[in-house]
Amino acid sequence: MARQKPLNLYRNIGIIAHIDAGKTTTTERVLYYTGKKHQIIDVHDTKDGKGSTTTDYMEQERKRGITIQSAAVSAEWKGHQINVIDTPGHVDFTIEVNRSLRVLDGAVVVFDGVAGVEPQTETNWRLADQYNVPRVCYINKMDRIGASFAHCVKGIRERLNAPALLCQVPLGSSDEFCGMADLVANVAYIWHSDDKDSKWETVSFEEAKNRLKFGSTVDNDWVAQLPKLREEMIEHALAMDDAAFEHLIETGEHDPAKLKECIRKGCVTGKLVPVFCGSSYKNKGVQQLLDAVVDYMPYPGENGGIAMVDEDGNVIGEQAVTDDAPARALAFKVINDQFGTLTFCRIYSGVIKKGDTLQNVTRGKKERVGRIVEVQANATKEIDEVRAGDICAFVSMKDTETGDSLSDPAHPALLERMRFPDPVISVSVEPKSRNDVDKMSTALYKMVKADPSLRMEVDQETGQTVLKGMGELHLEITIDRMRTELGVEANMGKPKVSFREAFGKTVEHTYTHKKQTGGTGQFAEVKIIFEPGEPGSGVVFSDEVVGGRVPREYIPAVEQAITKESRQGQVAGYQVLDFKARLIDGKFHDVDSSALAFEIATRACFREAQKMSKPKLLEPVMKLEVVTEATYLGDVIGDMNRRRGSITEQGQKGANAFVQGFVPLAEMFGYINFLRSATSGRGNFTMIFDHYEEVPASMVEKLMEKEAK
């Protein structure tokens, strides 16, 4: 079957933002205006559990009014197929944004018109930078009291360091918000009402200026400046094309089609970030945002293909997005429920049909494609084939996990993997009854397989099953989803912090391993210098032995022993971070030496050297932002200081005040309860892992006692 629609009519986009900026509301409006839905359900109408928005269909999402897992929907707009992924805004579910951005061609970043750039927006923006994803900004909630377009744009330029290009300017704000001026089309759109089917009127800038008089001088200034803002936008956009820019300077004129072409070029290459505005809840600006997605976002492959790598992760080539190439796909998400497994994939090249066999290059296993489905949130539609640029789901794949590469068995290729954050918090998990032990283990395995930011392990000393994740809410929802999706009940223990350890100072240590009990003995001697490294440098091993004092064949055993031993330090058994191990000398015996002997010697050398170095205990430190009414700010700051926090910034966000700082995670459990009582329920906070920091010596014993309870 031939391709139904040319590749340049596809758009794979994600909607990303801080929690409560309006991502799900915007997605609902997109589905309504593209004809995919005939009724709009608002997020705040779902908490009674009776209704649900299309993309927030899970019980846990409806109850809390937040997005937990990214959901894919597709729609059609002006002949273009738009595949949209609505992602979570809560920091505990950053993994969902991470894996969605990895496979998308563009992103719409939604901002709250009052709050502007918020902490999770910064995190998501950095992820988009990491994966080189072109973006457009949509400043939402312009109808809210305190909405400030200028504040948002300033934040985008200064805090995100983004080359923002104003393509729209709001007409009015808060309850006077009535539309927007389109600087590209040189017209203003004025809505007649807030109704979802309300029409808008297209008028000239001059007529808008004469007709609209706002109570705020700032809003009137925006309208007065429209001609000047349009000139600035044209200059910045046409700078993408030398000939067009020269023509503008010489004649003062430009070709409107060329202007759009230049904005698109700037957006696709990341040199420009077009900015739009509106109010999704009041049904203003979503159609224009869809036009922008079609006009400025790249089609699959326009921004280059996907890197192919070797087993060590080194780039060895690029796979272009085309049907005329071997089939290659990346699994970016796995969902488990009672009915089986759905493996979400982005197809980068070739054609995959029902019944084909694919090679899982990451795991060296074959997978048969039984059923292929197009996913519409929690509904699926069977299809017979998928092609380059498509996003689909394969049903009941056995061995494929998030980040795995699937390929034509005759032309295997490893695609660039995703990078996942390390968990910072852990809880013990126990089955509700003894009969459920096996069921709980299977359910936990499925949850961990589906979510790479979760880790599961069994504590060798206590025999407890330990689940590690990104935050209290993350772990709580994982246990709740086991109940609703897999029918397994479990109890969650008290959360524990994932501490780390580090070398306190440089240590040079020699260890000799000798064992002689009849027959062949064991002998190995290693002399290693252990040096503390810079934060984030990881474990670095260097072989500096000269003259064959340690034979080549034993060096890998030494390196492997250091890696293994670093997983359990000598202070309290936590992983040892950021050090360099330099093997400078050693001795061996012709008969008694072996790889095992060198491994034993190295492990003992590591343990003794770490103890001698006056090791440090490190704790995860979180970046905290609290937004509340100014009245309560003193109590919040006082509490942060009591929690060993340090304050970096405070100021105003619309009508509210905010404070930012760093606080150790160990001091933050149950923080929401304090904040609710201290601010009469009006405060909210965001917490993101930032770095590890040494625990003050006076606190080590106290914290370890607390953890042991």
Secondary structure, 3 states (H helix, E strand, C coil): CCCCCCHHHEEEEEEEECCCCCHHHHHHHHHHHCCCCCCCCCHHHCCCCCCCCCCCCCHHHHHHCCCCCCEEEEEEECCEEEEEEECCCCHHHHHHHHHHHHHCCEEEEEEECCCECCHHHHHHHHHHHHCCCCEEEEEECCCCCCCCHHHHHHHHHHCCCCCEEECEEEECCHHHCCEEEECCCCEEEEECCCCCCCCEEEECHHHHHHHCCCCCHHHHHHHHCHHHHHHHHHHHHHCCCHHHHHHHHHHCCCCHHHHHHHHHHHHHHCCCEEEEECECCCCECHHHHHHHHHHHCCCCCCCCCEEEECCCCCEEEEECCECCCCCEEEEEEEEEECCEEEEEEEEEECEEECCCEEEECCCCEEEECCEEEEEECCEEEEECEEECCCEEEEECCCCCCCCCEEECCCCCCEECCCCCCCCCEEEEEEECCHHHHHHHHHHHHHHHHHCCCCEEEECCCCCCEEEEECCHHHHHHHHHHHHHHHCCCEEECCCEECCEEECCCCEEEEEEEEECCCCCCEEEEEEEEEEECCCCCCEEEEECCCCCCCCHHHHHHHHHHHHHHCCCCCCCCCCECCEEEEEEEEECCCCCCCHHHHHHHHHHHHHHHHHHCCCEEEEEEEEEEEEECHHHHHHHHHHHHHCCCEEEEEEEECCEEEEEEEEEHHHCCCHHHHHHHHCCCCCEEEEEEEEEEECCHHHHHHHHHHHHC
